[in-house]
Amino acid sequence: MTRLAVLAIIFTTLVSPAARAEDVKIGYVDLQRAVAETEDGRKARAMLKKDFDQKQKELDEQQEALKKSMEDLEKKRTLLPADAVRSKEQEIQTTMQKVQQTYMRHQQELQGKEQEALGKIFERMQRIVAKIATDENLTMVFDRNGAGLVFAKPHLDLSNDLIRRYNAGEGRESGPMPAGAKPVGGAKPGPAAPAKPPAKK
């Protein structure tokens, strides 16, 4: 059973008979598409991708150097004294730990920059969604991705209106949300984390 179906059952069970008599109007938005199709969203994604590519390049270079060191040791293992082999293995282990640390640092930095770049966009979109819901007298608005929506009639999709209003400058003003407004959707996808370094041996 989808999360949307479960929410619908819970809503039907908890709502009072008097409220059930009132028309329930539901809409949904595709926040991923909305971000991708707004000017601010495109700029933010481009900036995040550029930063991701730079970090991935740095990690790739470190991984390649580590790989060469490991291959070099394997070729010379039988020719080197035991203490030299142990020294090389320790050196490789230290380098591997540094690569792991680089990966973790890049991952944290990318997540932080994503939240900073996209957070204000989602906050502004939330204000616009709340305004649309109030104007259209909607009971609930779901995020298509966060709600696990598998089917809905196209006329319920508010994404185009959200994108149009955002690009027109709506929602810039800060202030309290309309009564009953709650954030739509959950965690938002960002740039992929850099490729993982080799596992420690």
N, C-alpha and C positions, 0 to 999 in steps of 0.2 A: 504494500500500500504506500502511495506517495505521501510525502510530508504535507502537500497541499490538501490531500484527501483527509488526512488525520486532523489538520487544522480546521477543515470544514466540519468534520464530525464534532470536534470539541466545541466549535462555535455554535453549532446547532443545539448541542446538549445543554450548554451553559446559558444561552440567551433566554430571556423570559418570554412567555407566550405573547405579551403585549409587543415586545420588540420584534418577535417573529412576524407579526402582522405587518410591520413596516417593511417596505421593499429593501432588500439587501442588494447593494450595488458594489461590484468588485471590479477592480482594474489591476493591471500589472505593468511593470516597466522592465526593460532589459538594460540594467545599469552598465554592463560591460559594453554593449553597443553604444549606449549614450555617451560614455566616456570616449570611446573610439571615434565618435562622429562630432564631438565638439572641438572647437579650436584649442581651448585650454588643454583638453584631454590629449589631443594629437601632439601638442608641444611637450607635454609632460612625458608621454610615452617615448617620444623621440629622445628627450634628454636622458631618461632612464635607460634606454637601449644603448645610447652612446657610452654611458657610464658602465653598464654591464659589459659591453664589448671590450672596454679598456681593462677592466678587472679580469675578464676571461683571458685576455692576451697575456697579462702578467702571470696568471696561474698556469697557463699552457707552457710558458717559457720555463717556469720553475719545475713543472712536471717533466718536461723534455730533458732538462739538465739532470734531474734525478734519475730518469730512465737511462741516460747515457752512463752515469756513474755506476748504476747497478749492472749494466751490460759489461762495462769495462772490468768490474771486479770479477764477474763470472769468467771472463776470458783469461784473467791473470791469476785466478784463485790458486791453481795448482803450481804456479811459478813463484808465488810469494811466500815468505815465511809466515808461520801461524800468527805471530804477533802483529804483522803488517795487515793480515787479513782481518783480524779482530779490530784493528784500528780503522780500517776502511769501512767495516760493517757498522761501527759506532758512528762514523762520520755520516754514512748514508742514513742511519736511524735518526740522527739529529736533523739532517736536511728534510727527511720525511715529516718530522714533527713540525718543522717550520712551514712546510707546504700545507699541512693540515691547519695550522694556525692562520695562514693567509686565507685559506678557503673560508674558515669560520668568520674571520674579520670582514671579508668581502660580503658574505651573506648578511651579516648584521648591518653593514653600511648600506647595502642595497635595500633592505627592508625599511631602514630608517628614512632613506631618501624617498622611497615609494610612499610611505605614510605622509611625509612632508609635502610631496608633490601632488598627491591625489586626495589627501584628506580634505582640503578646502573645497575641492571640486565636488566631492560627495556631500559635504555639508550644504553647499549651495544647491545641489540637486535635491537634497532632502527638503529644503525650503520650498522649491518649486513644486515638488511632488505633493507636499502638504497643501499648497495653494490650489493645485489642480483638483485634488481630492475634495477640498472645501467648495470650490466652484462647481464641481460636477456632483456634489453630494454623494461621494463614494463612501461606502462603509469600510472597506479595506483595500489596500494597495499592496501587492506582492512584488518582490523582485523575482523575475522569471528564473534566474539561476539559483538564488538562495532558497526559493520555495520548492525547488524540484518540479517545476511546472512542466507537464508533458503535453498538455493540450489546453488551448483557450481560443475562443473566437477572436479573429483579428481586430474587431472593433473595440475590444477591451484593452488593446495594447496602447499605452500612453507614451511610449518611447519617443515617437516622432514629435509629439507636443512638448515633451520634456526637452529634447534637443533644440527645437525651434526657440523655445522660451529662454533656454540657457544662452544660446548664441545671440539672442536679442538683448541680453544683459539683465534678464530678470534674476532675482534671488541674491543680488549682491549685498543688499542691506542685511545687517545682522540684527538679531533680536530674538525674542522667544518664539518657539514654534506655535502654530495654532493648537488649541486644546485637543488632546487625543492623538496628536501626531507622534509617531514612533519611527525610528530608523528603519528603512527598508533594506532587506538583504543582510548578508553576513560579511565575512572577510572577502576582500576584493583581490582578484588575481593581479599580480605584478610581474615584473620581469623574472625570468627563471634564474635560479641561483647558479653560480658558476659550476662547471663540471666538477664533480668530487675528485679529490686527489686519491692516489693509491692508498689502500688500507694498510695500517701498520702491520708489520710482520713480527 
